[in-house]
Amino acid sequence: MKRTTLLHAELSGLVAAMGHGDLIVIGDAGLPVPSGVRCIDLALTRGIPGTMQVLDALLSELTVERSCIADEASDTLIADFTERQIGVVTRMSHDDFKRQTAGARAIIRSGECTPYANICLWSGVAF
């Protein structure tokens, strides 16, 4: 059994397979998943797991070069994302954000029900 934070086998495998610049998305319960994009659905009930819980688990193993959130995200969410120092954080409209998800290796669906609680993460290198 793994000793690190991220125990979910599918997520751990995804992180291990990421290359420099690959995109992974953490989505709230309502974020649409484009056809052909892998969906790892973790949603159990409203709010469980939350976006930040999923993000923290991923950050325990994923090197992030840059990230993006929607302009429409609340100031609280923006502060939560920013304090985690997840690379260069940019913002774009929610419509543009949804278009970005078509190029993702996977979208991880959380149980988050806060509007616009989605984040794009582009992998960096650990060296």
N, CA and C of each residue as an Amber inpcrd file, in Angstrom:
protein
   381
   0.8480000  -1.1840000   0.0000000   0.0000000   0.0000000   0.0000000
   0.8920000   1.2460000   0.0000000   0.4920000   2.2570000  -0.7490000
   1.2560000   3.5010000  -0.8130000   1.2710000   4.2080000   0.5300000
   2.3570000   4.9220000   0.7780000   2.4680000   5.6860000   2.0100000
   2.2380000   7.1750000   1.7940000   2.1490000   7.5930000   0.5560000
   1.9700000   9.0150000   0.2860000   0.5010000   9.4030000   0.4320000
   0.2250000  10.6820000   0.3310000  -1.1230000  11.2120000   0.5410000
  -2.1280000  10.6720000  -0.4640000  -1.7640000  10.6420000  -1.7300000
  -2.6950000  10.2790000  -2.7960000  -2.8020000   8.7590000  -2.9160000
  -3.9110000   8.2010000  -2.4260000  -4.1140000   6.7530000  -2.4310000
  -4.9760000   6.2660000  -3.5910000  -5.7630000   7.1310000  -4.2020000
  -6.6670000   6.7400000  -5.2810000  -5.8350000   6.2250000  -6.4560000
  -5.9920000   4.9570000  -6.8040000  -5.1460000   4.3140000  -7.8050000
  -5.2210000   4.9960000  -9.1720000  -6.4110000   5.3570000  -9.6080000
  -6.5630000   5.9670000 -10.9290000  -5.9250000   7.3580000 -10.9720000
  -6.1050000   8.1440000  -9.9100000  -5.4860000   9.4730000  -9.8590000
  -3.9670000   9.3790000  -9.7690000  -3.4880000   8.4480000  -8.9750000
  -2.0540000   8.2710000  -8.8300000  -1.4210000   7.8710000 -10.1630000
  -2.0830000   6.9870000 -10.8790000  -1.5930000   6.5820000 -12.1970000
  -1.6090000   7.7340000 -13.1800000  -2.6440000   8.5520000 -13.1160000
  -2.7380000   9.7190000 -13.9910000  -1.5750000  10.6660000 -13.7390000
  -1.3050000  10.9650000 -12.4770000  -0.2020000  11.8660000 -12.1360000
   1.1230000  11.2790000 -12.6220000   1.3140000   9.9860000 -12.4350000
   2.5540000   9.3440000 -12.8680000   2.7340000   9.4120000 -14.3830000
   1.6410000   9.4340000 -15.1270000   1.7050000   9.4530000 -16.5880000
   1.7880000  10.8530000 -17.1810000   1.6350000  11.8890000 -16.3540000
   1.6420000  13.2650000 -16.8560000   3.0190000  13.6380000 -17.3760000
   3.0380000  14.3430000 -18.4990000   4.2630000  14.9010000 -19.0440000
   4.2510000  16.4040000 -18.8680000   5.3880000  17.0240000 -19.1490000
   5.5070000  18.4650000 -19.0070000   4.4880000  19.1670000 -19.8980000
   3.6640000  20.0200000 -19.2960000   2.6750000  20.7930000 -20.0350000
   1.3300000  20.1240000 -20.2110000   1.1740000  18.8850000 -19.7350000
  -0.1240000  18.2120000 -19.8230000  -1.1230000  18.8900000 -18.8990000
  -2.3870000  18.8680000 -19.3090000  -3.4570000  19.5300000 -18.5690000
  -4.3270000  18.5170000 -17.8450000  -4.5930000  18.8170000 -16.5850000
  -5.5610000  18.0640000 -15.7850000  -6.5050000  19.1050000 -15.1820000
  -7.7800000  18.7760000 -15.0840000  -8.7840000  19.7170000 -14.5970000
  -9.4830000  19.1400000 -13.3740000  -9.6360000  19.9610000 -12.3600000
 -10.4880000  19.6100000 -11.2230000 -11.7730000  20.3930000 -11.4250000
 -12.8730000  19.6850000 -11.5290000 -14.1460000  20.3310000 -11.7930000
 -15.1260000  20.1890000 -10.6530000 -16.0170000  21.1560000 -10.5510000
 -17.1050000  21.0390000  -9.5890000 -18.1090000  20.0200000 -10.1140000
 -19.1530000  19.7660000  -9.3710000 -20.1160000  18.7250000  -9.7390000
 -20.8540000  19.0190000 -11.0340000 -20.8720000  20.2790000 -11.4600000
 -21.6330000  20.6380000 -12.6490000 -20.8120000  20.9010000 -13.8990000
 -19.4870000  20.8470000 -13.8150000 -18.6580000  21.1470000 -14.9840000
 -18.8680000  20.0800000 -16.0610000 -19.2410000  20.4940000 -17.2820000
 -19.4240000  19.4990000 -18.3330000 -18.0820000  18.8810000 -18.7410000
 -18.1330000  17.6010000 -19.0820000 -16.9400000  16.8880000 -19.5340000
 -17.0610000  16.6970000 -21.0420000 -16.1240000  17.2700000 -21.7950000
 -16.2010000  17.1400000 -23.2570000 -16.1040000  15.6800000 -23.6930000
 -16.7450000  15.3790000 -24.7870000 -16.7000000  14.0390000 -25.3490000
 -15.2450000  13.6500000 -25.6150000 -14.8780000  12.4650000 -25.2200000
 -13.5310000  11.9630000 -25.4520000 -12.5350000  12.2580000 -24.3530000
 -12.9040000  13.1140000 -23.3860000 -12.0110000  13.4230000 -22.2720000
 -12.3390000  12.4810000 -21.1140000 -11.3240000  11.8690000 -20.5830000
 -11.4870000  10.9460000 -19.4560000 -12.0510000  11.6910000 -18.2420000
 -13.0270000  11.0720000 -17.5940000 -13.6170000  11.6460000 -16.3820000
 -13.3640000  10.6970000 -15.2200000 -12.7370000  11.2170000 -14.1850000
 -12.5540000  10.4750000 -12.9450000 -13.5310000  11.0930000 -11.9540000
 -14.6200000  10.4010000 -11.7060000 -15.7110000  10.9540000 -10.9040000
 -15.5400000  10.5620000  -9.4430000 -15.2140000  11.5460000  -8.6100000
 -15.0340000  11.3210000  -7.1740000 -16.2320000  11.7820000  -6.3590000
 -17.2200000  12.4060000  -7.0110000 -18.3450000  12.9920000  -6.2930000
 -19.1280000  11.9310000  -5.5200000 -19.2720000  12.1420000  -4.2230000
 -20.0510000  11.2350000  -3.3710000 -21.3890000  11.8540000  -3.0070000
 -21.3290000  13.0620000  -2.4500000 -22.5150000  13.8250000  -2.0900000
 -22.1760000  15.2960000  -2.3010000 -23.1600000  16.1650000  -2.1390000
 -22.9010000  17.6030000  -2.3040000 -21.7570000  18.0360000  -1.3940000
 -20.6970000  18.5440000  -2.0070000 -19.5710000  19.0710000  -1.2470000
 -18.4950000  18.0650000  -0.8870000 -18.7180000  16.7940000  -1.1650000
 -17.7470000  15.7660000  -0.7710000 -17.3360000  14.9470000  -1.9840000
 -16.0440000  14.9270000  -2.3190000 -15.0100000  15.7960000  -1.7690000
 -15.1000000  17.1770000  -2.3950000 -14.5760000  18.1480000  -1.6790000
 -14.5410000  19.5110000  -2.1910000 -13.3700000  19.7100000  -3.1400000
 -13.4510000  20.7560000  -3.9280000 -12.3780000  21.0680000  -4.8750000
 -11.0330000  21.1860000  -4.1740000 -10.9910000  21.8650000  -3.0380000
  -9.7180000  22.0690000  -2.3430000  -9.1500000  20.7580000  -1.7990000
 -10.0140000  19.8470000  -1.3700000  -9.5330000  18.5470000  -0.9070000
  -8.8780000  17.7760000  -2.0530000  -9.5170000  17.7990000  -3.2140000
  -8.9540000  17.1190000  -4.3840000  -7.6500000  17.7980000  -4.7910000
  -7.6560000  19.1250000  -4.8190000  -6.4560000  19.8680000  -5.1900000
  -5.2950000  19.5460000  -4.2520000  -5.5390000  19.5590000  -2.9540000
  -4.4710000  19.2750000  -1.9930000  -3.9080000  17.8660000  -2.1760000
  -4.7760000  16.8940000  -2.4360000  -4.3030000  15.5260000  -2.6650000
  -3.4410000  15.4620000  -3.9280000  -3.8730000  16.1080000  -4.9960000
  -3.0880000  16.1210000  -6.2340000  -1.7460000  16.8190000  -6.0390000
  -1.7710000  17.9560000  -5.3450000  -0.5330000  18.7100000  -5.1520000
   0.4940000  17.9550000  -4.3280000   0.0710000  16.9330000  -3.6040000
   1.0280000  16.1310000  -2.8370000   1.9490000  15.3400000  -3.7610000
   1.5450000  15.1480000  -5.0290000   2.3640000  14.3690000  -5.9570000
   2.6020000  15.0370000  -7.3000000   1.8310000  16.0630000  -7.6560000
   1.9150000  16.6810000  -8.9740000   2.6980000  17.9890000  -8.9230000
   3.6550000  18.1210000  -9.8200000   4.3640000  19.3860000  -9.9830000
   3.5580000  20.2360000 -10.9610000   3.1710000  21.4300000 -10.5330000
   2.3190000  22.3050000 -11.3550000   3.1390000  23.5070000 -11.8140000
   3.1080000  23.7410000 -13.1190000   3.8170000  24.8730000 -13.7010000
   2.9360000  26.1210000 -13.7540000   1.6760000  25.9020000 -14.1160000
   0.7420000  27.0240000 -14.1900000  -0.6670000  26.5050000 -13.9830000
  -1.5730000  27.4210000 -13.6980000  -2.9580000  27.0420000 -13.4380000
  -3.8790000  28.1610000 -13.9220000  -5.1510000  27.8420000 -14.0150000
  -6.1200000  28.8130000 -14.4990000  -7.4590000  28.5930000 -13.8070000
  -8.1310000  29.6920000 -13.5160000  -9.4620000  29.6660000 -12.9410000
 -10.3450000  30.6430000 -13.7180000 -11.6280000  30.5140000 -13.5640000
 -12.5720000  31.3870000 -14.2670000 -12.6540000  32.7560000 -13.5990000
 -12.8210000  33.7750000 -14.4180000 -13.0230000  35.1360000 -13.9000000
 -14.1940000  35.2000000 -12.9330000 -15.1950000  34.3690000 -13.1680000
 -16.4220000  34.4040000 -12.3780000 -16.2610000  33.7790000 -10.9910000
 -15.1340000  33.1350000 -10.7230000 -14.9070000  32.5080000  -9.4160000
 -14.9490000  33.5700000  -8.3150000 -15.4080000  33.1630000  -7.1500000
 -15.5070000  34.0960000  -6.0250000 -14.1160000  34.4970000  -5.5280000
 -14.0550000  35.6360000  -4.8520000 -12.7910000  36.0960000  -4.2740000
 -12.2320000  35.0820000  -3.2850000 -13.1160000  34.4040000  -2.5570000
 -12.6810000  33.3930000  -1.5940000 -11.9910000  32.2360000  -2.3080000
 -12.5910000  31.7530000  -3.3990000 -11.9650000  30.6720000  -4.1650000
 -10.6360000  31.1040000  -4.7530000 -10.5940000  32.3020000  -5.2850000
  -9.3540000  32.8050000  -5.8690000  -8.2590000  32.8550000  -4.8070000
  -8.5940000  33.3270000  -3.6110000  -7.6250000  33.3710000  -2.5130000
  -7.1710000  31.9720000  -2.1270000  -8.1100000  31.0200000  -2.0620000
  -7.7610000  29.6360000  -1.7290000  -6.8000000  29.0440000  -2.7520000
  -7.0690000  29.2710000  -4.0430000  -6.1820000  28.7670000  -5.0900000
  -4.8110000  29.4320000  -4.9960000  -4.8090000  30.7430000  -4.8340000
  -3.5620000  31.5070000  -4.8400000  -2.6670000  31.1380000  -3.6620000
  -3.2370000  30.9310000  -2.4860000  -2.4150000  30.6310000  -1.3090000
  -1.7050000  29.2860000  -1.4130000  -2.1680000  28.4250000  -2.2980000
  -1.5370000  27.1170000  -2.4770000  -0.3210000  27.1850000  -3.4070000
  -0.0260000  28.3340000  -3.9340000   1.1490000  28.5510000  -4.7770000
   1.2440000  27.5020000  -5.8850000   0.2320000  27.4590000  -6.7100000
   0.1420000  26.4590000  -7.7700000   0.6010000  27.0370000  -9.0960000
   1.8560000  27.4300000  -9.1250000   2.4060000  28.0060000 -10.3340000
   1.8040000  29.3700000 -10.6070000   1.9620000  29.8130000 -11.8150000
   1.4110000  31.0890000 -12.2510000  -0.0960000  30.9070000 -12.4270000
  -0.8990000  31.6450000 -11.6700000  -2.3550000  31.5420000 -11.7380000
  -2.8860000  32.6140000 -12.6770000  -3.5600000  32.1840000 -13.7420000
  -4.1930000  33.1270000 -14.6570000  -5.6980000  32.9670000 -14.5540000
  -6.3980000  33.9120000 -15.1850000  -7.8610000  33.8740000 -15.1670000
  -8.3800000  34.0540000 -16.5820000  -9.5420000  33.4580000 -16.8470000
 -10.2130000  33.6090000 -18.1390000 -11.7010000  33.4490000 -17.9170000
 -12.4840000  33.8000000 -18.9280000 -13.9350000  33.6540000 -18.7970000
 -14.2850000  32.1790000 -18.6270000 -15.4270000  31.9260000 -18.0210000
 -15.8600000  30.5430000 -17.8190000 -16.0490000  29.8200000 -19.1540000
 -16.5450000  30.5310000 -20.1640000 -16.6930000  29.9200000 -21.4870000
 -15.3450000  29.5110000 -22.0600000 -14.3420000  30.3730000 -21.9470000
 -12.9950000  30.0190000 -22.4100000 -12.4240000  28.8750000 -21.5830000
 -12.6980000  28.8920000 -20.2760000 -12.2370000  27.8120000 -19.4000000
 -12.7900000  26.4720000 -19.8940000 -14.0880000  26.4330000 -20.1700000
 -14.7090000  25.1840000 -20.6370000 -14.0910000  24.7230000 -21.9540000
 -13.7290000  25.6580000 -22.8270000 -13.0760000  25.2800000 -24.0850000
 -11.7090000  24.6490000 -23.8180000 -10.9970000  25.1510000 -22.8180000
  -9.6820000  24.5910000 -22.4550000  -9.7870000  23.1220000 -22.0520000
 -10.8920000  22.7540000 -21.4210000 -11.0170000  21.3870000 -20.8920000
 -11.0100000  20.3250000 -21.9810000 -11.2960000  20.7070000 -23.2230000
 -11.2810000  19.7310000 -24.3270000  -9.8980000  19.1380000 -24.5440000
  -8.8500000  19.8460000 -24.1110000  -7.4840000  19.3570000 -24.2790000
  -6.9140000  18.6790000 -23.0430000  -7.7580000  18.3940000 -22.0610000
  -7.2780000  17.8030000 -20.8110000  -7.0110000  16.3130000 -20.9420000
  -6.0010000  15.8400000 -20.2180000  -5.7700000  14.3920000 -20.0990000
  -6.9300000  13.7650000 -19.3390000  -7.4730000  14.5250000 -18.3630000
  -8.6170000  14.0460000 -17.5820000  -9.2550000  15.2080000 -16.8480000
 -10.5460000  15.0310000 -16.5470000 -11.2570000  15.9360000 -15.6600000
 -11.6320000  15.1280000 -14.4300000 -11.2630000  15.6470000 -13.2810000
 -11.6020000  15.0050000 -12.0130000 -12.8300000  15.7160000 -11.4780000
 -13.9450000  15.0070000 -11.4130000 -15.1880000  15.6050000 -10.9250000
 -15.2450000  15.4670000  -9.4120000 -15.3410000  16.6110000  -8.7350000
 -15.4880000  16.6140000  -7.2800000 -16.9740000  16.7130000  -6.9370000
 -17.2730000  16.7310000  -5.6680000 -18.6450000  16.9280000  -5.2300000
 -18.9410000  18.3880000  -4.9270000 -17.9890000  19.2580000  -5.2680000
 -18.1200000  20.6910000  -4.9850000 -19.3520000  21.2730000  -5.6700000
 -20.1160000  22.0680000  -4.9300000 -21.3090000  22.7120000  -5.4880000
 -21.2300000  24.2340000  -5.4080000 -20.0340000  24.7610000  -5.2250000
 -19.8090000  26.2030000  -5.2710000 -19.6380000  26.5980000  -6.7350000
 -20.3610000  27.6050000  -7.2110000 -20.2300000  27.9970000  -8.6120000
 -18.7910000  28.3360000  -9.0060000 -18.3870000  27.8570000 -10.1580000
 -17.0850000  28.1510000 -10.7740000 -15.9030000  27.6400000  -9.9570000
 -16.0850000  26.6120000  -9.1560000 -14.9980000  26.0540000  -8.3500000
 -14.2470000  25.0050000  -9.1700000 -13.6480000  25.4660000 -10.2630000
 -12.9140000  24.6140000 -11.1910000 -11.5150000  25.1700000 -11.3660000
 -10.5710000  24.3000000 -11.6590000  -9.2010000  24.7660000 -11.8690000
  -8.5070000  23.8860000 -12.9090000  -7.8120000  24.5300000 -13.8130000
  -6.9450000  23.8520000 -14.7790000  -5.5370000  23.8380000 -14.1970000
  -4.8770000  22.6900000 -14.2850000  -3.5000000  22.5550000 -13.8110000
  -2.6420000  22.0060000 -14.9500000  -1.5920000  22.7210000 -15.2920000
  -0.6420000  22.2300000 -16.2850000   0.5980000  21.7390000 -15.5540000
   0.9880000  20.5160000 -15.8480000   2.0920000  19.9070000 -15.1300000
   3.4230000  20.5580000 -15.4930000   4.2740000  20.6140000 -14.5070000
   5.6310000  21.1070000 -14.6840000   6.5890000  19.9350000 -14.6080000
   7.8300000  20.2450000 -14.3740000   8.8470000  19.2020000 -14.1860000
   9.4350000  19.3210000 -12.7940000   9.8450000  18.2050000 -12.2460000
  10.3450000  18.1770000 -10.8750000  11.8530000  18.3500000 -10.8260000
  12.4660000  18.7150000 -11.9260000  13.9200000  18.9150000 -11.9260000
  14.2820000  20.2240000 -12.5820000
